[in-house]
Amino acid sequence: MCVGETLREREEGMTEFIVKRQLAAVIHLNGHCTSEIVVAYEPVWAIGTGKTATPEQAQAVHAVLRAQIKAATEHADRVRILYGGSMNAGNAAELLAQPDIDGGLIGGAALKAPEFLKIIGAAA
């Protein structure tokens, strides 16, 4: 499942509220299967724009999501949380170095083989 906020919501300081509400809807519907989901934080303002959250911004949101998942299931360690907001060869290493970012949800960068290979290399 993907969660994320619009630029207006981010500017108004609503990011945490928005992503927690979005994740809660899925956890509530799928409580017994929570440990089997994959979550991607994909800020709406970053989709297809070339803009990306800083590693610190992305980590902050991922930490919030991880805490919410830990509170919902005893198998939280099974849940992977990906970053999907315009990850590319230039920012993948820094994003993937964050403690709560388990991987990337790669969009347009996956269509360029040399760039995608650099992202894969950053994940190794």
Backbone as XML, in Angstrom:
<?xml version="1.0"?>
<chain id="A" units="angstrom">
  <residue number="1" name="MET">
    <atom name="N" x="0.842" y="-1.170" z="0.000"/>
    <atom name="CA" x="0.000" y="0.000" z="0.000"/>
    <atom name="C" x="0.880" y="1.223" z="0.000"/>
  </residue>
  <residue number="2" name="CYS">
    <atom name="N" x="0.428" y="2.288" z="-0.627"/>
    <atom name="CA" x="1.166" y="3.553" z="-0.647"/>
    <atom name="C" x="0.469" y="4.572" z="0.246"/>
  </residue>
  <residue number="3" name="VAL">
    <atom name="N" x="1.294" y="5.331" z="0.959"/>
    <atom name="CA" x="0.791" y="6.448" z="1.757"/>
    <atom name="C" x="1.601" y="7.675" z="1.379"/>
  </residue>
  <residue number="4" name="GLY">
    <atom name="N" x="0.996" y="8.831" z="1.525"/>
    <atom name="CA" x="1.727" y="10.057" z="1.233"/>
    <atom name="C" x="0.820" y="11.271" z="1.282"/>
  </residue>
  <residue number="5" name="GLU">
    <atom name="N" x="1.462" y="12.406" z="1.438"/>
    <atom name="CA" x="0.756" y="13.666" z="1.594"/>
    <atom name="C" x="0.963" y="14.564" z="0.375"/>
  </residue>
  <residue number="6" name="THR">
    <atom name="N" x="0.055" y="15.511" z="0.195"/>
    <atom name="CA" x="0.212" y="16.508" z="-0.854"/>
    <atom name="C" x="1.189" y="17.580" z="-0.370"/>
  </residue>
  <residue number="7" name="LEU">
    <atom name="N" x="1.608" y="18.440" z="-1.269"/>
    <atom name="CA" x="2.507" y="19.527" z="-0.893"/>
    <atom name="C" x="1.834" y="20.453" z="0.114"/>
  </residue>
  <residue number="8" name="ARG">
    <atom name="N" x="0.563" y="20.751" z="-0.090"/>
    <atom name="CA" x="-0.166" y="21.616" z="0.844"/>
    <atom name="C" x="-0.201" y="21.008" z="2.237"/>
  </residue>
  <residue number="9" name="GLU">
    <atom name="N" x="-0.476" y="19.695" z="2.301"/>
    <atom name="CA" x="-0.521" y="19.019" z="3.596"/>
    <atom name="C" x="0.843" y="19.043" z="4.286"/>
  </residue>
  <residue number="10" name="ARG">
    <atom name="N" x="1.915" y="18.869" z="3.519"/>
    <atom name="CA" x="3.264" y="18.935" z="4.099"/>
    <atom name="C" x="3.524" y="20.334" z="4.627"/>
  </residue>
  <residue number="11" name="GLU">
    <atom name="N" x="3.217" y="21.340" z="3.817"/>
    <atom name="CA" x="3.468" y="22.732" z="4.220"/>
    <atom name="C" x="2.656" y="23.119" z="5.455"/>
  </residue>
  <residue number="12" name="GLU">
    <atom name="N" x="1.501" y="22.494" z="5.649"/>
    <atom name="CA" x="0.662" y="22.774" z="6.812"/>
    <atom name="C" x="1.013" y="21.906" z="8.020"/>
  </residue>
  <residue number="13" name="GLY">
    <atom name="N" x="2.090" y="21.112" z="7.908"/>
    <atom name="CA" x="2.529" y="20.290" z="9.025"/>
    <atom name="C" x="1.653" y="19.085" z="9.308"/>
  </residue>
  <residue number="14" name="MET">
    <atom name="N" x="0.947" y="18.606" z="8.289"/>
    <atom name="CA" x="-0.006" y="17.518" z="8.475"/>
    <atom name="C" x="0.518" y="16.152" z="8.051"/>
  </residue>
  <residue number="15" name="THR">
    <atom name="N" x="1.782" y="16.065" z="7.658"/>
    <atom name="CA" x="2.308" y="14.821" z="7.105"/>
    <atom name="C" x="2.050" y="13.624" z="8.015"/>
  </residue>
  <residue number="16" name="GLU">
    <atom name="N" x="2.448" y="13.718" z="9.270"/>
    <atom name="CA" x="2.305" y="12.583" z="10.191"/>
    <atom name="C" x="0.838" y="12.175" z="10.333"/>
  </residue>
  <residue number="17" name="PHE">
    <atom name="N" x="-0.043" y="13.143" z="10.519"/>
    <atom name="CA" x="-1.472" y="12.847" z="10.649"/>
    <atom name="C" x="-1.992" y="12.122" z="9.409"/>
  </residue>
  <residue number="18" name="ILE">
    <atom name="N" x="-1.625" y="12.614" z="8.229"/>
    <atom name="CA" x="-2.128" y="12.044" z="6.970"/>
    <atom name="C" x="-1.664" y="10.606" z="6.793"/>
  </residue>
  <residue number="19" name="VAL">
    <atom name="N" x="-0.357" y="10.354" z="6.922"/>
    <atom name="CA" x="0.144" y="9.004" z="6.661"/>
    <atom name="C" x="-0.330" y="8.007" z="7.722"/>
  </residue>
  <residue number="20" name="LYS">
    <atom name="N" x="-0.446" y="8.463" z="8.970"/>
    <atom name="CA" x="-0.947" y="7.564" z="10.012"/>
    <atom name="C" x="-2.404" y="7.197" z="9.750"/>
  </residue>
  <residue number="21" name="ARG">
    <atom name="N" x="-3.193" y="8.160" z="9.310"/>
    <atom name="CA" x="-4.602" y="7.886" z="8.998"/>
    <atom name="C" x="-4.711" y="6.902" z="7.832"/>
  </residue>
  <residue number="22" name="GLN">
    <atom name="N" x="-3.879" y="7.109" z="6.807"/>
    <atom name="CA" x="-3.916" y="6.220" z="5.648"/>
    <atom name="C" x="-3.523" y="4.795" z="6.034"/>
  </residue>
  <residue number="23" name="LEU">
    <atom name="N" x="-2.464" y="4.648" z="6.809"/>
    <atom name="CA" x="-2.026" y="3.320" z="7.231"/>
    <atom name="C" x="-3.051" y="2.679" z="8.163"/>
  </residue>
  <residue number="24" name="ALA">
    <atom name="N" x="-3.633" y="3.456" z="9.045"/>
    <atom name="CA" x="-4.634" y="2.927" z="9.984"/>
    <atom name="C" x="-5.814" y="2.313" z="9.249"/>
  </residue>
  <residue number="25" name="ALA">
    <atom name="N" x="-6.207" y="2.890" z="8.135"/>
    <atom name="CA" x="-7.341" y="2.355" z="7.376"/>
    <atom name="C" x="-7.056" y="0.940" z="6.913"/>
  </residue>
  <residue number="26" name="VAL">
    <atom name="N" x="-5.844" y="0.669" z="6.487"/>
    <atom name="CA" x="-5.493" y="-0.669" z="6.014"/>
    <atom name="C" x="-5.310" y="-1.620" z="7.186"/>
  </residue>
  <residue number="27" name="ILE">
    <atom name="N" x="-4.666" y="-1.158" z="8.240"/>
    <atom name="CA" x="-4.472" y="-2.008" z="9.410"/>
    <atom name="C" x="-5.824" y="-2.400" z="9.997"/>
  </residue>
  <residue number="28" name="HIS">
    <atom name="N" x="-6.753" y="-1.459" z="10.034"/>
    <atom name="CA" x="-8.093" y="-1.724" z="10.572"/>
    <atom name="C" x="-8.824" y="-2.769" z="9.725"/>
  </residue>
  <residue number="29" name="LEU">
    <atom name="N" x="-8.713" y="-2.657" z="8.405"/>
    <atom name="CA" x="-9.404" y="-3.589" z="7.512"/>
    <atom name="C" x="-8.732" y="-4.946" z="7.464"/>
  </residue>
  <residue number="30" name="ASN">
    <atom name="N" x="-7.424" y="-4.949" z="7.631"/>
    <atom name="CA" x="-6.648" y="-6.161" z="7.418"/>
    <atom name="C" x="-5.862" y="-6.547" z="8.661"/>
  </residue>
  <residue number="31" name="GLY">
    <atom name="N" x="-6.371" y="-6.303" z="9.826"/>
    <atom name="CA" x="-5.641" y="-6.501" z="11.067"/>
    <atom name="C" x="-4.901" y="-7.815" z="11.176"/>
  </residue>
  <residue number="32" name="HIS">
    <atom name="N" x="-5.547" y="-8.900" z="10.795"/>
    <atom name="CA" x="-4.895" y="-10.201" z="10.929"/>
    <atom name="C" x="-3.798" y="-10.422" z="9.896"/>
  </residue>
  <residue number="33" name="CYS">
    <atom name="N" x="-3.745" y="-9.612" z="8.857"/>
    <atom name="CA" x="-2.747" y="-9.767" z="7.802"/>
    <atom name="C" x="-1.718" y="-8.631" z="7.792"/>
  </residue>
  <residue number="34" name="THR">
    <atom name="N" x="-1.713" y="-7.809" z="8.806"/>
    <atom name="CA" x="-0.850" y="-6.635" z="8.820"/>
    <atom name="C" x="0.602" y="-6.993" z="8.567"/>
  </residue>
  <residue number="35" name="SER">
    <atom name="N" x="1.063" y="-8.107" z="9.108"/>
    <atom name="CA" x="2.469" y="-8.464" z="8.956"/>
    <atom name="C" x="2.814" y="-8.895" z="7.534"/>
  </residue>
  <residue number="36" name="GLU">
    <atom name="N" x="1.830" y="-9.007" z="6.663"/>
    <atom name="CA" x="2.074" y="-9.444" z="5.294"/>
    <atom name="C" x="2.047" y="-8.308" z="4.275"/>
  </residue>
  <residue number="37" name="ILE">
    <atom name="N" x="1.837" y="-7.078" z="4.721"/>
    <atom name="CA" x="1.770" y="-5.966" z="3.779"/>
    <atom name="C" x="3.158" y="-5.400" z="3.508"/>
  </residue>
  <residue number="38" name="VAL">
    <atom name="N" x="3.264" y="-4.686" z="2.421"/>
    <atom name="CA" x="4.433" y="-3.862" z="2.116"/>
    <atom name="C" x="3.898" y="-2.440" z="2.044"/>
  </residue>
  <residue number="39" name="VAL">
    <atom name="N" x="4.556" y="-1.540" z="2.741"/>
    <atom name="CA" x="4.128" y="-0.149" z="2.787"/>
    <atom name="C" x="5.143" y="0.685" z="2.014"/>
  </residue>
  <residue number="40" name="ALA">
    <atom name="N" x="4.653" y="1.604" z="1.213"/>
    <atom name="CA" x="5.534" y="2.546" z="0.531"/>
    <atom name="C" x="5.116" y="3.962" z="0.898"/>
  </residue>
  <residue number="41" name="TYR">
    <atom name="N" x="6.079" y="4.732" z="1.365"/>
    <atom name="CA" x="5.830" y="6.158" z="1.575"/>
    <atom name="C" x="6.171" y="6.848" z="0.271"/>
  </residue>
  <residue number="42" name="GLU">
    <atom name="N" x="5.150" y="7.380" z="-0.382"/>
    <atom name="CA" x="5.318" y="8.072" z="-1.653"/>
    <atom name="C" x="4.610" y="9.417" z="-1.563"/>
  </residue>
  <residue number="43" name="PRO">
    <atom name="N" x="5.356" y="10.457" z="-1.180"/>
    <atom name="CA" x="4.721" y="11.765" z="-1.078"/>
    <atom name="C" x="4.112" y="12.157" z="-2.428"/>
  </residue>
  <residue number="44" name="VAL">
    <atom name="N" x="2.863" y="12.557" z="-2.408"/>
    <atom name="CA" x="2.162" y="12.912" z="-3.642"/>
    <atom name="C" x="2.911" y="14.020" z="-4.385"/>
  </residue>
  <residue number="45" name="TRP">
    <atom name="N" x="3.489" y="14.935" z="-3.632"/>
    <atom name="CA" x="4.197" y="16.063" z="-4.236"/>
    <atom name="C" x="5.478" y="15.648" z="-4.953"/>
  </residue>
  <residue number="46" name="ALA">
    <atom name="N" x="5.916" y="14.407" z="-4.769"/>
    <atom name="CA" x="7.143" y="13.937" z="-5.406"/>
    <atom name="C" x="6.887" y="13.043" z="-6.622"/>
  </residue>
  <residue number="47" name="ILE">
    <atom name="N" x="5.658" y="12.649" z="-6.842"/>
    <atom name="CA" x="5.354" y="11.715" z="-7.930"/>
    <atom name="C" x="5.538" y="12.398" z="-9.276"/>
  </residue>
  <residue number="48" name="GLY">
    <atom name="N" x="6.503" y="11.896" z="-10.027"/>
    <atom name="CA" x="6.743" y="12.393" z="-11.379"/>
    <atom name="C" x="7.258" y="13.811" z="-11.466"/>
  </residue>
  <residue number="49" name="THR">
    <atom name="N" x="7.629" y="14.402" z="-10.355"/>
    <atom name="CA" x="8.070" y="15.795" z="-10.374"/>
    <atom name="C" x="9.580" y="15.934" z="-10.353"/>
  </residue>
  <residue number="50" name="GLY">
    <atom name="N" x="10.267" y="14.847" z="-10.008"/>
    <atom name="CA" x="11.711" y="14.928" z="-9.830"/>
    <atom name="C" x="12.084" y="15.449" z="-8.453"/>
  </residue>
  <residue number="51" name="LYS">
    <atom name="N" x="11.092" y="15.894" z="-7.688"/>
    <atom name="CA" x="11.341" y="16.342" z="-6.314"/>
    <atom name="C" x="11.341" y="15.120" z="-5.415"/>
  </residue>
  <residue number="52" name="THR">
    <atom name="N" x="12.130" y="15.176" z="-4.385"/>
    <atom name="CA" x="12.177" y="14.067" z="-3.444"/>
    <atom name="C" x="12.331" y="14.608" z="-2.041"/>
  </residue>
  <residue number="53" name="ALA">
    <atom name="N" x="11.866" y="13.845" z="-1.078"/>
    <atom name="CA" x="12.080" y="14.220" z="0.314"/>
    <atom name="C" x="13.567" y="14.091" z="0.611"/>
  </residue>
  <residue number="54" name="THR">
    <atom name="N" x="14.056" y="14.898" z="1.513"/>
    <atom name="CA" x="15.437" y="14.712" z="1.948"/>
    <atom name="C" x="15.498" y="13.375" z="2.688"/>
  </residue>
  <residue number="55" name="PRO">
    <atom name="N" x="16.689" y="12.802" z="2.799"/>
    <atom name="CA" x="16.785" y="11.558" z="3.567"/>
    <atom name="C" x="16.235" y="11.714" z="4.983"/>
  </residue>
  <residue number="56" name="GLU">
    <atom name="N" x="16.440" y="12.865" z="5.592"/>
    <atom name="CA" x="15.952" y="13.102" z="6.947"/>
    <atom name="C" x="14.424" y="13.184" z="6.986"/>
  </residue>
  <residue number="57" name="GLN">
    <atom name="N" x="13.830" y="13.848" z="6.003"/>
    <atom name="CA" x="12.368" y="13.924" z="5.940"/>
    <atom name="C" x="11.763" y="12.539" z="5.725"/>
  </residue>
  <residue number="58" name="ALA">
    <atom name="N" x="12.333" y="11.789" z="4.798"/>
    <atom name="CA" x="11.828" y="10.448" z="4.514"/>
    <atom name="C" x="11.977" y="9.550" z="5.736"/>
  </residue>
  <residue number="59" name="GLN">
    <atom name="N" x="13.120" y="9.612" z="6.405"/>
    <atom name="CA" x="13.346" y="8.803" z="7.594"/>
    <atom name="C" x="12.332" y="9.133" z="8.681"/>
  </residue>
  <residue number="60" name="ALA">
    <atom name="N" x="12.042" y="10.401" z="8.867"/>
    <atom name="CA" x="11.090" y="10.805" z="9.906"/>
    <atom name="C" x="9.720" y="10.162" z="9.659"/>
  </residue>
  <residue number="61" name="VAL">
    <atom name="N" x="9.265" y="10.162" z="8.414"/>
    <atom name="CA" x="7.963" y="9.564" z="8.093"/>
    <atom name="C" x="8.035" y="8.047" z="8.247"/>
  </residue>
  <residue number="62" name="HIS">
    <atom name="N" x="9.116" y="7.446" z="7.789"/>
    <atom name="CA" x="9.264" y="5.993" z="7.910"/>
    <atom name="C" x="9.275" y="5.563" z="9.374"/>
  </residue>
  <residue number="63" name="ALA">
    <atom name="N" x="9.904" y="6.354" z="10.236"/>
    <atom name="CA" x="9.931" y="6.025" z="11.670"/>
    <atom name="C" x="8.518" y="6.055" z="12.261"/>
  </residue>
  <residue number="64" name="VAL">
    <atom name="N" x="7.713" y="7.024" z="11.839"/>
    <atom name="CA" x="6.322" y="7.111" z="12.301"/>
    <atom name="C" x="5.552" y="5.867" z="11.852"/>
  </residue>
  <residue number="65" name="LEU">
    <atom name="N" x="5.726" y="5.490" z="10.587"/>
    <atom name="CA" x="5.024" y="4.319" z="10.063"/>
    <atom name="C" x="5.476" y="3.047" z="10.774"/>
  </residue>
  <residue number="66" name="ARG">
    <atom name="N" x="6.780" y="2.924" z="11.008"/>
    <atom name="CA" x="7.299" y="1.730" z="11.671"/>
    <atom name="C" x="6.737" y="1.605" z="13.093"/>
  </residue>
  <residue number="67" name="ALA">
    <atom name="N" x="6.667" y="2.716" z="13.800"/>
    <atom name="CA" x="6.113" y="2.696" z="15.159"/>
    <atom name="C" x="4.644" y="2.275" z="15.133"/>
  </residue>
  <residue number="68" name="GLN">
    <atom name="N" x="3.902" y="2.768" z="14.160"/>
    <atom name="CA" x="2.484" y="2.413" z="14.059"/>
    <atom name="C" x="2.323" y="0.925" z="13.752"/>
  </residue>
  <residue number="69" name="ILE">
    <atom name="N" x="3.166" y="0.406" z="12.891"/>
    <atom name="CA" x="3.111" y="-1.021" z="12.550"/>
    <atom name="C" x="3.484" y="-1.869" z="13.766"/>
  </residue>
  <residue number="70" name="LYS">
    <atom name="N" x="4.512" y="-1.451" z="14.500"/>
    <atom name="CA" x="4.920" y="-2.190" z="15.704"/>
    <atom name="C" x="3.791" y="-2.241" z="16.726"/>
  </residue>
  <residue number="71" name="ALA">
    <atom name="N" x="3.018" y="-1.190" z="16.807"/>
    <atom name="CA" x="1.897" y="-1.158" z="17.743"/>
    <atom name="C" x="0.748" y="-2.049" z="17.274"/>
  </residue>
  <residue number="72" name="ALA">
    <atom name="N" x="0.714" y="-2.368" z="15.973"/>
    <atom name="CA" x="-0.417" y="-3.115" z="15.415"/>
    <atom name="C" x="-0.191" y="-4.617" z="15.317"/>
  </residue>
  <residue number="73" name="THR">
    <atom name="N" x="1.080" y="-5.042" z="15.281"/>
    <atom name="CA" x="1.332" y="-6.469" z="15.093"/>
    <atom name="C" x="2.607" y="-6.888" z="15.802"/>
  </residue>
  <residue number="74" name="GLU">
    <atom name="N" x="2.590" y="-8.096" z="16.291"/>
    <atom name="CA" x="3.795" y="-8.636" z="16.925"/>
    <atom name="C" x="4.814" y="-9.092" z="15.882"/>
  </residue>
  <residue number="75" name="HIS">
    <atom name="N" x="4.428" y="-9.064" z="14.619"/>
    <atom name="CA" x="5.316" y="-9.472" z="13.527"/>
    <atom name="C" x="5.739" y="-8.275" z="12.676"/>
  </residue>
  <residue number="76" name="ALA">
    <atom name="N" x="5.919" y="-7.144" z="13.305"/>
    <atom name="CA" x="6.259" y="-5.916" z="12.578"/>
    <atom name="C" x="7.565" y="-6.042" z="11.811"/>
  </residue>
  <residue number="77" name="ASP">
    <atom name="N" x="8.456" y="-6.896" z="12.272"/>
    <atom name="CA" x="9.740" y="-7.057" z="11.593"/>
    <atom name="C" x="9.585" y="-7.653" z="10.188"/>
  </residue>
  <residue number="78" name="ARG">
    <atom name="N" x="8.436" y="-8.218" z="9.890"/>
    <atom name="CA" x="8.168" y="-8.773" z="8.551"/>
    <atom name="C" x="7.741" y="-7.696" z="7.545"/>
  </residue>
  <residue number="79" name="VAL">
    <atom name="N" x="7.302" y="-6.568" z="8.044"/>
    <atom name="CA" x="6.773" y="-5.519" z="7.164"/>
    <atom name="C" x="7.914" y="-4.677" z="6.612"/>
  </residue>
  <residue number="80" name="ARG">
    <atom name="N" x="7.957" y="-4.546" z="5.321"/>
    <atom name="CA" x="8.961" y="-3.719" z="4.653"/>
    <atom name="C" x="8.329" y="-2.369" z="4.342"/>
  </residue>
  <residue number="81" name="ILE">
    <atom name="N" x="9.106" y="-1.315" z="4.588"/>
    <atom name="CA" x="8.646" y="0.039" z="4.288"/>
    <atom name="C" x="9.591" y="0.622" z="3.251"/>
  </residue>
  <residue number="82" name="LEU">
    <atom name="N" x="9.036" y="0.944" z="2.092"/>
    <atom name="CA" x="9.813" y="1.442" z="0.958"/>
    <atom name="C" x="9.628" y="2.944" z="0.806"/>
  </residue>
  <residue number="83" name="TYR">
    <atom name="N" x="10.606" y="3.588" z="0.174"/>
    <atom name="CA" x="10.453" y="4.996" z="-0.175"/>
    <atom name="C" x="10.203" y="5.072" z="-1.666"/>
  </residue>
  <residue number="84" name="GLY">
    <atom name="N" x="9.171" y="5.793" z="-2.071"/>
    <atom name="CA" x="8.808" y="5.835" z="-3.476"/>
    <atom name="C" x="8.692" y="7.213" z="-4.068"/>
  </residue>
  <residue number="85" name="GLY">
    <atom name="N" x="9.314" y="8.206" z="-3.516"/>
    <atom name="CA" x="9.152" y="9.568" z="-4.021"/>
    <atom name="C" x="10.299" y="10.037" z="-4.886"/>
  </residue>
  <residue number="86" name="SER">
    <atom name="N" x="10.346" y="9.591" z="-6.121"/>
    <atom name="CA" x="11.389" y="9.990" z="-7.079"/>
    <atom name="C" x="12.784" y="9.559" z="-6.644"/>
  </residue>
  <residue number="87" name="MET">
    <atom name="N" x="12.899" y="8.319" z="-6.161"/>
    <atom name="CA" x="14.228" y="7.773" z="-5.882"/>
    <atom name="C" x="14.938" y="7.586" z="-7.213"/>
  </residue>
  <residue number="88" name="ASN">
    <atom name="N" x="16.207" y="7.965" z="-7.240"/>
    <atom name="CA" x="16.986" y="7.842" z="-8.466"/>
    <atom name="C" x="18.433" y="7.502" z="-8.128"/>
  </residue>
  <residue number="89" name="ALA">
    <atom name="N" x="19.274" y="7.385" z="-9.150"/>
    <atom name="CA" x="20.672" y="7.004" z="-8.941"/>
    <atom name="C" x="21.414" y="8.021" z="-8.082"/>
  </residue>
  <residue number="90" name="GLY">
    <atom name="N" x="21.013" y="9.274" z="-8.134"/>
    <atom name="CA" x="21.692" y="10.318" z="-7.385"/>
    <atom name="C" x="21.343" y="10.381" z="-5.915"/>
  </residue>
  <residue number="91" name="ASN">
    <atom name="N" x="20.173" y="9.880" z="-5.532"/>
    <atom name="CA" x="19.770" y="9.996" z="-4.123"/>
    <atom name="C" x="19.530" y="8.648" z="-3.437"/>
  </residue>
  <residue number="92" name="ALA">
    <atom name="N" x="19.612" y="7.557" z="-4.184"/>
    <atom name="CA" x="19.287" y="6.242" z="-3.634"/>
    <atom name="C" x="20.176" y="5.858" z="-2.447"/>
  </residue>
  <residue number="93" name="ALA">
    <atom name="N" x="21.466" y="6.059" z="-2.554"/>
    <atom name="CA" x="22.373" y="5.627" z="-1.482"/>
    <atom name="C" x="22.043" y="6.318" z="-0.160"/>
  </residue>
  <residue number="94" name="GLU">
    <atom name="N" x="21.808" y="7.618" z="-0.215"/>
    <atom name="CA" x="21.495" y="8.359" z="1.017"/>
    <atom name="C" x="20.150" y="7.934" z="1.600"/>
  </residue>
  <residue number="95" name="LEU">
    <atom name="N" x="19.157" y="7.746" z="0.736"/>
    <atom name="CA" x="17.843" y="7.323" z="1.217"/>
    <atom name="C" x="17.900" y="5.917" z="1.803"/>
  </residue>
  <residue number="96" name="LEU">
    <atom name="N" x="18.569" y="5.020" z="1.117"/>
    <atom name="CA" x="18.620" y="3.633" z="1.566"/>
    <atom name="C" x="19.494" y="3.438" z="2.802"/>
  </residue>
  <residue number="97" name="ALA">
    <atom name="N" x="20.306" y="4.434" z="3.122"/>
    <atom name="CA" x="21.140" y="4.367" z="4.331"/>
    <atom name="C" x="20.351" y="4.671" z="5.601"/>
  </residue>
  <residue number="98" name="GLN">
    <atom name="N" x="19.137" y="5.177" z="5.460"/>
    <atom name="CA" x="18.319" y="5.529" z="6.628"/>
    <atom name="C" x="17.844" y="4.249" z="7.319"/>
  </residue>
  <residue number="99" name="PRO">
    <atom name="N" x="17.807" y="4.242" z="8.635"/>
    <atom name="CA" x="17.509" y="3.003" z="9.365"/>
    <atom name="C" x="16.116" y="2.418" z="9.143"/>
  </residue>
  <residue number="100" name="ASP">
    <atom name="N" x="15.130" y="3.232" z="8.806"/>
    <atom name="CA" x="13.776" y="2.715" z="8.648"/>
    <atom name="C" x="13.333" y="2.607" z="7.192"/>
  </residue>
  <residue number="101" name="ILE">
    <atom name="N" x="14.239" y="2.855" z="6.255"/>
    <atom name="CA" x="13.909" y="2.708" z="4.833"/>
    <atom name="C" x="14.471" y="1.372" z="4.364"/>
  </residue>
  <residue number="102" name="ASP">
    <atom name="N" x="13.560" y="0.448" z="4.038"/>
    <atom name="CA" x="13.954" y="-0.913" z="3.680"/>
    <atom name="C" x="14.217" y="-1.114" z="2.195"/>
  </residue>
  <residue number="103" name="GLY">
    <atom name="N" x="13.842" y="-0.155" z="1.370"/>
    <atom name="CA" x="14.025" y="-0.303" z="-0.068"/>
    <atom name="C" x="13.332" y="0.818" z="-0.801"/>
  </residue>
  <residue number="104" name="GLY">
    <atom name="N" x="13.303" y="0.702" z="-2.111"/>
    <atom name="CA" x="12.703" y="1.743" z="-2.926"/>
    <atom name="C" x="11.596" y="1.211" z="-3.809"/>
  </residue>
  <residue number="105" name="LEU">
    <atom name="N" x="10.616" y="2.044" z="-4.034"/>
    <atom name="CA" x="9.561" y="1.777" z="-5.002"/>
    <atom name="C" x="9.925" y="2.658" z="-6.190"/>
  </residue>
  <residue number="106" name="ILE">
    <atom name="N" x="10.568" y="2.070" z="-7.173"/>
    <atom name="CA" x="11.181" y="2.828" z="-8.260"/>
    <atom name="C" x="10.188" y="3.009" z="-9.395"/>
  </residue>
  <residue number="107" name="GLY">
    <atom name="N" x="10.062" y="4.233" z="-9.839"/>
    <atom name="CA" x="9.159" y="4.548" z="-10.950"/>
    <atom name="C" x="9.936" y="4.729" z="-12.234"/>
  </residue>
  <residue number="108" name="GLY">
    <atom name="N" x="9.953" y="5.963" z="-12.728"/>
    <atom name="CA" x="10.576" y="6.276" z="-14.012"/>
    <atom name="C" x="12.038" y="5.904" z="-14.109"/>
  </residue>
  <residue number="109" name="ALA">
    <atom name="N" x="12.758" y="5.946" z="-13.006"/>
    <atom name="CA" x="14.181" y="5.599" z="-13.027"/>
    <atom name="C" x="14.408" y="4.150" z="-13.433"/>
  </residue>
  <residue number="110" name="ALA">
    <atom name="N" x="13.402" y="3.299" z="-13.257"/>
    <atom name="CA" x="13.531" y="1.889" z="-13.632"/>
    <atom name="C" x="13.489" y="1.705" z="-15.145"/>
  </residue>
  <residue number="111" name="LEU">
    <atom name="N" x="13.085" y="2.739" z="-15.865"/>
    <atom name="CA" x="13.011" y="2.646" z="-17.326"/>
    <atom name="C" x="14.343" y="2.947" z="-18.002"/>
  </residue>
  <residue number="112" name="LYS">
    <atom name="N" x="15.309" y="3.418" z="-17.229"/>
    <atom name="CA" x="16.643" y="3.734" z="-17.744"/>
    <atom name="C" x="17.616" y="2.749" z="-17.122"/>
  </residue>
  <residue number="113" name="ALA">
    <atom name="N" x="18.000" y="1.730" z="-17.897"/>
    <atom name="CA" x="18.797" y="0.624" z="-17.354"/>
    <atom name="C" x="20.048" y="1.082" z="-16.608"/>
  </residue>
  <residue number="114" name="PRO">
    <atom name="N" x="20.866" y="1.984" z="-17.139"/>
    <atom name="CA" x="22.069" y="2.379" z="-16.399"/>
    <atom name="C" x="21.749" y="3.015" z="-15.040"/>
  </residue>
  <residue number="115" name="GLU">
    <atom name="N" x="20.693" y="3.838" z="-15.010"/>
    <atom name="CA" x="20.303" y="4.470" z="-13.753"/>
    <atom name="C" x="19.750" y="3.436" z="-12.777"/>
  </residue>
  <residue number="116" name="PHE">
    <atom name="N" x="18.934" y="2.538" z="-13.280"/>
    <atom name="CA" x="18.360" y="1.504" z="-12.428"/>
    <atom name="C" x="19.456" y="0.619" z="-11.832"/>
  </residue>
  <residue number="117" name="LEU">
    <atom name="N" x="20.468" y="0.302" z="-12.617"/>
    <atom name="CA" x="21.580" y="-0.512" z="-12.111"/>
    <atom name="C" x="22.327" y="0.210" z="-10.992"/>
  </residue>
  <residue number="118" name="LYS">
    <atom name="N" x="22.435" y="1.522" z="-11.076"/>
    <atom name="CA" x="23.078" y="2.290" z="-10.002"/>
    <atom name="C" x="22.234" y="2.234" z="-8.720"/>
  </residue>
  <residue number="119" name="ILE">
    <atom name="N" x="20.920" y="2.292" z="-8.876"/>
    <atom name="CA" x="20.038" y="2.191" z="-7.715"/>
    <atom name="C" x="20.186" y="0.803" z="-7.069"/>
  </residue>
  <residue number="120" name="ILE">
    <atom name="N" x="20.208" y="-0.220" z="-7.898"/>
    <atom name="CA" x="20.399" y="-1.574" z="-7.385"/>
    <atom name="C" x="21.732" y="-1.677" z="-6.651"/>
  </residue>
  <residue number="121" name="GLY">
    <atom name="N" x="22.771" y="-1.078" z="-7.224"/>
    <atom name="CA" x="24.077" y="-1.079" z="-6.574"/>
    <atom name="C" x="24.052" y="-0.379" z="-5.224"/>
  </residue>
  <residue number="122" name="ALA">
    <atom name="N" x="23.280" y="0.686" z="-5.113"/>
    <atom name="CA" x="23.171" y="1.410" z="-3.850"/>
    <atom name="C" x="22.465" y="0.586" z="-2.795"/>
  </residue>
  <residue number="123" name="ALA">
    <atom name="N" x="21.597" y="-0.322" z="-3.234"/>
    <atom name="CA" x="20.843" y="-1.149" z="-2.299"/>
    <atom name="C" x="21.649" y="-2.361" z="-1.826"/>
  </residue>
  <residue number="124" name="ALA">
    <atom name="N" x="22.699" y="-2.675" z="-2.525"/>
    <atom name="CA" x="23.479" y="-3.890" z="-2.190"/>
    <atom name="C" x="24.354" y="-3.690" z="-0.982"/>
  </residue>
</chain>
